[in-house]
Amino acid sequence: MSFLPAIPIGGIAGWQFLKRTEEAQRAVFDKNALIARETAYFRENIAKADSIDKLMADRTLLKVALGAFGLEDELPKKAWIRKILEEGTQSNEALAMRLTDRRYRQFAEAMGYGNPGGARVADPGFADRMIAAYRTRQFEVAVGEVDDDMRLALNFRRAIAEVVSAKTEKARWFAIMGDKPIRTVIDAALGMPKELAKVDVDKQVDFYAERAARVLKIDDPQELADPGVVEETIRRFLVRRQIENGPSALTPGMGALTLLQGAVGFQNLVLSNG
């Protein structure tokens, strides 16, 4: 991937910069030769993949389809992906429905192969939706190559509304706890202790609810989808990460401090040899 997003600084300042420049940076990213070639090929050929065998036989089609759901790392696992697609999402016993990672269910449902209606690859708007999702996910991947915390923030902003869409409050907390990237942001934002994972899951839910009410002033995880709460959560997450990780080379003043420390070290070396 030849294009790397510009994120000249970490933390909240870096997040604000990324938001200000995001539209322009996405436009440049989408014109990247590899992304443009893959998406053009997908648009031209996906409707022909009316069977699982045809999809599995075309690496580019499968790469874009998986990448649209953030599953690009699963590309080599052909038998696993085939089973996900064959079993569909109609039965609670289907593999995609038994996995805690909702992306597999979304992938199987979007493709449609294992469901009564069959393949949905030729449906109106299918290619456009998949390409838009693929571009979004790949931009986040590129951001992560520069600053993984920024990737987590982008993912949280995009995905939290769906994660907290379950029917009950407890189910919504379980969905958050079962989504590692989302939970990473929430745990940092709320200052959750690492030892919490060893506690009974029902008690974990109570702990999350109490801490969210106190820190974010929310009574239900559904409120995490509110734009203002999203920004406050990301802000707290980034502040916590900066505290945990310490200053980086991108932190204002660190370049000058590094040079100063180097100069002092050199001076001490000269004096010690004098």
Residue pairs with C-beta under 8 A, 6 or more apart in sequence:
1 32
1 34
1 138
1 141
1 142
1 145
2 32
2 33
2 34
3 28
3 29
3 32
3 142
4 142
4 145
4 146
5 18
5 25
5 29
5 139
5 142
5 143
5 146
6 21
6 25
7 14
7 17
7 18
7 143
7 146
7 147
7 150
8 14
8 17
8 250
9 17
9 250
9 251
9 252
10 147
10 149
10 238
10 242
10 248
10 250
10 251
11 238
11 239
11 241
11 242
11 251
12 235
12 238
12 239
13 252
14 147
14 150
14 238
14 250
15 150
15 153
15 234
15 235
15 238
18 25
18 143
18 150
18 154
25 139
26 135
26 139
29 35
29 135
29 138
29 139
29 142
30 36
30 135
35 135
35 138
38 60
38 63
38 64
38 134
39 64
39 131
39 134
39 135
41 60
41 61
41 64
42 60
42 61
42 64
42 65
42 127
42 130
42 131
42 134
43 127
43 128
43 131
45 58
45 60
45 61
46 61
46 64
46 65
46 121
46 126
46 127
46 130
47 121
47 122
47 126
47 127
48 54
49 55
49 58
49 61
49 119
49 121
50 118
50 119
50 121
50 122
51 113
51 119
52 82
52 85
52 86
52 113
55 61
55 62
55 65
55 85
55 111
55 113
55 121
56 62
56 78
56 81
56 82
59 75
62 75
62 81
63 72
63 75
64 130
64 131
64 134
65 107
65 111
65 130
66 72
66 74
66 75
66 81
66 107
67 134
67 137
67 138
68 107
68 110
68 130
68 131
68 133
68 134
68 137
69 103
69 104
69 106
69 107
69 110
69 133
69 137
70 103
70 137
70 140
71 103
71 104
71 107
72 137
72 141
74 80
74 81
83 95
84 95
84 96
84 104
84 107
84 108
85 108
85 111
85 113
85 114
86 113
86 114
87 94
87 95
87 96
87 108
87 114
88 94
88 96
88 108
88 109
88 112
88 113
88 114
88 115
89 96
89 97
89 105
89 108
89 109
89 114
89 115
90 114
90 115
90 116
91 97
92 98
94 108
94 114
95 104
96 104
96 105
96 107
96 108
96 109
97 105
99 105
100 178
101 178
101 179
102 162
102 163
102 175
102 179
108 114
108 115
109 115
110 120
110 130
111 119
111 120
111 121
112 118
112 119
112 120
112 121
113 119
120 126
136 158
139 154
140 151
140 154
140 155
140 158
141 151
143 150
143 151
143 154
144 150
144 151
144 152
149 237
149 238
149 241
152 181
152 184
152 185
152 237
153 185
153 234
153 237
153 238
155 181
155 182
155 185
156 181
156 182
156 185
156 230
156 233
156 234
156 237
157 230
157 234
159 179
159 181
159 182
160 182
160 224
160 225
160 230
161 225
163 172
163 175
163 176
163 179
163 182
164 172
164 175
164 176
164 221
164 222
164 224
164 225
165 172
165 222
166 172
166 174
166 175
169 209
169 220
169 221
169 222
170 205
172 220
172 221
172 222
173 204
173 205
173 208
173 209
173 221
174 201
174 205
176 182
176 183
176 186
176 208
176 221
176 224
177 183
177 201
177 204
177 205
177 208
185 233
185 234
185 237
186 192
186 208
186 224
186 233
186 237
187 196
188 236
188 237
188 240
188 241
188 244
189 215
189 216
189 233
189 234
189 236
189 237
189 240
190 208
190 211
190 212
190 215
190 216
190 236
191 211
191 215
191 240
192 207
192 208
192 211
196 204
196 207
197 204
199 207
208 221
209 221
212 218
212 221
212 224
213 219
215 236
216 223
216 224
216 229
216 232
216 233
216 236
218 224
218 229
223 229
224 230
224 233
242 251
247 254
248 254
249 255
249 258
